[in-house]
Amino acid sequence: MNSSNRIKLSLMMFLEFFIWGAWFVTLGTFLGNNLKATGAETGSVFSTQSWGAIIAPFIIGLIADRYFNAEKILGILHLIGAILMYQMYNATEISVFYPYVLAYMILFMPTLALVNSVSFNQMKDPEKEFSTIRVFGTLGWIAAGLMISFVFHWDTAEATTAGMLKNTFAMAGIASLILGIFSFALPKTPPKVAAGEKVKVSDILGLDALKLLKDKNFAIFFVSSILICIPLAFYYQNAHSFLSNVGLDNPTGKMTIGQISEVLFLLLLPVFFSRFGFKKTILVGMLAWGIRYALFAYGNASDLSFMLIIGIALHGICYDFFFVSGQIYTNAAAGEKYKSSAQGLITLATYGVGMLIGFEVAGMITDSYKLADGSFDWKMIWIIPSGIAFVVFLLFALFFTDKKKIAVEGSSH
């Protein structure tokens, strides 16, 4: 890959995840403070990510892979996204905000696959090259969080009360506009499927891979993947508002510690994987979820603030050791024939079904532990997902058997 394309792809990844990190991290706090949303309403807004993940394969499979260059669709989706961000910035009620965020997520989630397609199309050896490009995405997410906390100070108690978190949508919208225009200068990525070829819904959703569920171990992994997404949803939905509520300074900036640890543990994953195997690796990931929420439940923003910071820092183990090792396991279990459909099925199960249930549950739990004075019983709100994670950990430990060593080569995230 020539250096010009490398720079373009790195900038594309940086902007893609900068846009997401610019508004999604602070969303829970924004909804509670600016739009006075209930837990259930907040859950509905967050679940737009799941609807986006469910609908995205159709947009990619029926349009992107057949009729248009991937980079052009990427540009169009981000330009429309910039307009929707502006509408979200202007919204003053949850009923006005919701349709825009739903439309935005349906358009944004396909771009995650499109940036990968554009990248892979330029690579001779994706296994070696992809991670060096993808890391710029994580850096983009980190940069957005640091800007919110340390450059603009939108997440201080005073700024949050004054409603300044809505500026995050303006920042994301400007970045979306830039990426939308820039996408047309990206390397050409023509359609993969001839326009006349028939595409089956089962291909798009990866339903062919359902045959893999006959294998007891894969079935246990599949169900565990859905269940562990329930506690994961609590983090996305509640972590920022929790850290803000308990008075942790610069919560958005401090939450980027999670992304920094994600980069570090991604580098450690191949070592851990080859030494301890898949089962132990994924169990460490599940255990980390339970421990992280217990730390949130019993920590505070003063003398026990280190517990909150450790909870945030565990994100790398939680995410990489479960999701990335899960992608590697799926790849190995599926074999050549079902490789891509199996990945599609796991994505649908986790980001689609699992998170959809998770956001619903998180919204209900948050509402049920809202106190009379408008504050929350955060201890109970975190103990419940911690318990769920420990139960999934035990079920997986008891029923999953690690039959064969899985090669770790080719794990790119």
N, C-alpha and C positions, 0 to 999 in steps of 0.2 A: 504494500500500500504506500502510495507516495505521501510526502509530508503535508502537502496541501489538503488532501482528502482526510488525513489523520486529524488535522487541526479542525476541519469542518465538522467531522463526526464527533470530536470531543466537545466542540462548542454546542452542537445539537443536543448531546446528552446532558451537558451542563444546564442548558436552558429548559429542556424537558422536565427535569426534576427540580430545578429552581422554581418553575411555575407551580408545581404540585406542593412543594414545601412552603411556598410563600403564603398559602392560605389554609391548607388542610390541617396543619399542626395547631393553629390557633382557632380553628372553626368552632370547637365545642364552647370555648370561652366567649367567642363572638356571639354565638346563638343565645347563650344564657344572658349576657349583658346587654347586647344591642337589640335583640329581637324578642327577649323575654320568653324563650322557648322552654317548654317542659322537657323532661327526660325522653318521653315518647316521641315528641316532635324532633328532638335532637337525633334520636335513633333513626327516625325516618329520613332525615337529611343525610346522615352518614351512610345509610343503606343505599343511597343513590350510587355509591361506589360499586356495590354488589350488582345492582341492576346494569350499570355500565359494563361490568365484567361479564355478565350473562349475555348482553346484547352485542358486545364488541366483536366476538367471533363472526357474527353474521355480517357486520360491516366490512371486516377484513376478508372473510371467505367469499362473500357475494359481490363485493365491489372492488376492493383493493387488489385482490389476487387475480382479477379477471379483466378489468377494463382500463385501469389508470396506473400510472407510475406511482409507487409508494410515496416518493418525496413530494409529489404534487398534492396527494390526498392529505399528507401530513400538514402541508402549508395551509390548505383550505380549512381543515379542522381547527387549526390553531387561530386562524383569522376569525372564524365564527366564534371560537372560544373567547377571544379578546372582547367581542361585543357582549357575550353572555356575562363575562366578568364585570363589565361596566354596569350591567343591569343588576348584578348581585351587589355591587358597591352602592347602588342607589336604593336598594330595597329597604323598607322600614318595617315590614311585617313578614312573619314566617310564611304566610299564605302566598305572598308575592315572591318571596325568595325561593321557595321550594321548586316551582316549575323551571326556573333558570338553572338551579344547581343540578336538577335531574337531567335537563337537556345538556348541560355542560359535561357531566360525567359520562353520558352516553357517547359524547364526541371525544372526550379525553382518553377514556380507557383503551380504545383502539390505537391511539398514538403510541402507547407503550410497546405494542407489537410492531408498529410501523418503524419506530426508531431502531429496533433490533434488525428488522428486515433490511433497512437501508445500510446498516453497519455490516451485517453478514455478507451482503452482496459485494462489498469491497474487499473482503478478507480471503486470503489464500489459506490461512490456518486459524480459523476462529477460536479454537481452543486456547491458542497462545495469545492471540491479538485482542479478543473481545474484552477481557477483564480490564485491560489498560485503557480502553475507550469507556467502558461502563462505569469505571471509578469516577469519571468526571460527573456522572449523574448524581452520585452520592455527595460529591463536593458541591454541586449546585444546590442540593437540598440543605446542606450545612450552611452555605453562604446565605440562603434566604433566612434561615433561623437567626444567624448572627446579625444580619442587617435589621431584622425586626427588633431584636433585644438591644444591640449595642450601637447601632447607627441611628435608627429612628426612635427607639424607646417607646414603641407603640404598646408594649405589653406591661408597662409599669401599672401599679394600682390606679394612679391618677389618670393615666392615658386610657386605660381600659374603661374606667368609670365614665370618662368623657366621650366614649364611643369611638376612639381612634383606631380600634382594630379593623374597622371597615376599610382602612387604607391598604390593608394587605391585598384586597381584591384589585385595587388600582395597580399595585406593584405587579401582581400576577398577570393582570390584563396587559400591561405595557410589555412584559416579557413574552407573553403569548403573541402579541402583535409582531415583536421583533423576530421570534422563531417562525411565525407564519410567513413573513416576507423572506427570511433567510432560507427557509426550506426549499424555495425554488432554485437556490444556488447549490443545493446539495447534489452529490453524484447521482446520476440517473439510475433508477431502480425499476425496470420494466415489470409488467404483470407476470406472475409465475404460471398462470393457467390460461390456456387458449380460450378466447371469448366464447367459442362454440361448445366447449366442454361442459358436461353436466356436473353440477356439484350437489351432493346429497347433504341434507341437514345432519345426518349421522356423522358425516366426515367433519363438518364444521364444528360440531360439539364434542367430537372425539368419542362418540358413542360406540364405535367399533372396539374401543379399548375396554368396554364393559365386560368383555370375555375374560379379561385378566382377573376379575373379581371371583372367578372360580377357584383361584389360588387363595387358600385361607390367609396366608400372610399378607398378600396384597390387599385383600378385603379388610383385614384388621388395620392396616396402614391407612387405607382409604377412609374408613369410618373415624379413625383417630384424627386424621387431617381435618375432617369436618368439625369434630368436637373441640379440637384445640383452638379453632378459629373463634369459638365463643369467648374464651378469655382474651384472645387477641383484640377483639372488637372493643372491649372495655378500655384497653390502652389508647387506641385511636380516638375513642369518643370522649373519654374522661380525664386522661392524663394531664392535658394542659389546663383545663378548668380546675382540676384538683390542686395542681402545683400553684396556680394563681390564687385560689381560695385560701390555701394554708399559708400564703405569704412568702413563697420562695422568690427571691429576686431574679430578674431576667429569665423567666421560665423557658421561653422559646429558645434562647441561646443555649441554656443548659441542656435542653432536650436534644441538641445536636451531638451531645456526648454519645447518645445512642447510635447515631450514624457513624461517628468516628470508631466506635467499638465494632460496628458492622464491618468496616473496612479491615480492621485488625483481625477479627475472627474469621473473616473470609480467607485471609492468608494462612491462618492456623488450621482451617478445616481439613485440607488434604492430609496434613500430618496426623490429626486426630482420627480421621476417617480410616486411613491405612493402618494405624496402630490398634484402634479399638473396634473397628467395624461399624456397620450401619446402626445396629440396634442400640449400642451404647451411646453413639453420637446423638441419635434422635432422642433417647431418654434424657440425656444431659440438657438438650433443648427444652423438653417438656418440663423438667424439674426447675429449670431457670424461670419459666413462667410462674410457677407456684411460689418460688422464693421471692421473685420480684414484687408480686402483689402483696405478699406478707410484709415485705419491707415498706411498701407504700402504706399498708394498714397501720403499722406501728411506728413509722417515722414521723418527724415533724420538721418545720422549717427553721427551728432554732438549734437546740443542743443535739437533736437526732437528724439533722439535715443530711448527714453523710449517708443515712439509710435511703433517703430519696435519691441521692446521686448514684449510689450503687445500683438501685432499682432501675434508673435510667440507663446506666452503663451496661446492664445485663442484656440490653436490647440486641447486641451483636450475637450473643450466644442463643438467645430466644429465637431470633430470626434465622440466622445462618445455619445453626445446628438442626433446626427443624425444617425450614422451608427449602434451603439450598440442598441439604443432604437428602431431603425428600424428592427433589427434582432429579438428583443423581440416581437414587434408588429406583424411581419410576422409569428412568431411561434404561437402566440395567434390566429391570423386571419385564419391560415391554418388548425388548428385542427390536430388530430392525423394522419389522412389519408394522408395529403399533406405536413406534416411538413418538411421533408428533401427536397422534390422536390421544395417547396416554397423557402427555403433558397438558393437552387441551382439557381433558377430563378432570385432571387434578386441579387445574386453575379454576375450572367451573365449580368444582366441589368446595374449594377453599375460599377464594375471593367472591364466588357467587353464593352458593348455598350456605356454607359455614358462617361467613361474615354477615349474611343477611339475617340468619337466626341470632347471631351474636349481638348485632346492633339492636335488634328487637328486645332481647333479654336485658342488655345493658341499659336501655331506655327505661324498661319496667322497673329494674332494680334501683336505678337512680331516683326515679319518682317515688318509689315506696320508702326510700330512706331520706326523703326531704323532710326537714324538721319544720316545726310551726313558724320559726323566725326566718325561714327562707334559706338557712344553711343546710348542710348535708352531713349525714353520719358516714363520713368517708371510710371509717374503719370497716364497717359492714359492707360497703360498696366494693371494697377491695378483697375482703375475706372470701366472698362468694366466688369470684373468678379464680382466686388462689386455690380454693377447694376443688373447683371443676378441673383445673390443670393437674392437681395431684391425683384425682380419680382417673383421668385419662392416662397419666403416667403409670399408675398401677395396672390398669387394664392392658396397656401396651406391653409392660414388663412381663405380665403373666402369660399372655396369649400369643405374642409374636415370637417366632423362632428364627434366628439368624442362620440360615442354612449355608449360604456361601458368601465368601468375601466379594465385595463389589469394587471394581476398579474405579478410582476417583478421577481419572483423567477425563477431561471434557466437561468438567463442572464450571460453567461460566455463568455469572449472575450479574 
